[in-house]
Amino acid sequence: MAVSQPAAPHLEPTRIAELLAATAATVEAELRALGEGGARWRPAVGEWCANEVVGHLVEADLRGFTGRIRMLMAEDEPQFLGWDQPRVAADRGDCAKSADELIAEFLPLRAEGIELVRQLTPGDLERAGRHNVVGRLTAGEIVAEWVHHDRNHVRQLLAIGQAIAWPQMGNARRFSDPDA
């Protein structure tokens, strides 16, 4: 007899707000712990440095999450547009910025988003618009995707820290990779 996976708990706006706050705390702690050199280091050609990851979170909050939720609250069935993420990242020049500068930009913006999510009602979560690539989106879907998106980029930040530590691990690398 197959055992089915229990359904994931439903994320209410208050829980989503807590998860968004947890991301903010993690991002700040990791960026500060990496130091300026680590925050500006690229793990490979064409990959973002940690500062660029945070710059992307800023833009995603503005354009994709807080921005779209505000549009949904102000308009009926708004039209959402995608954005050229690599171009925006290049234009921002975040690798050259200080970690403190990016944290100072990210944290207040994230605090606004968290407060907005905390105020959402069940009716607000049903408000919908149309995205030019993925189709119909509700506010409830957008806030859930925000949590998912955050966790992908937290993983990315943590992987940068791992990549920095790897060369110094010597034989301890074999705990993670027996062929190392």
Secondary structure, 3 states (H helix, E strand, C coil): CCCCCCCCCCCCHHHHHHHHHHHHHHHHHHHHHHHHHHHHCCCCCCCCCHHHHHHHHHHHHHHHHHHHHHHHHHCCCCEECCCCHHHHHHHHCHHHCCHHHHHHHHHHHHHHHHHHHHCCCHHHHHCEEEECCCEEEEHHHHHHHHHHHHHHHHHHHHHHHHHHHHHHCHHHHHHHCCCC
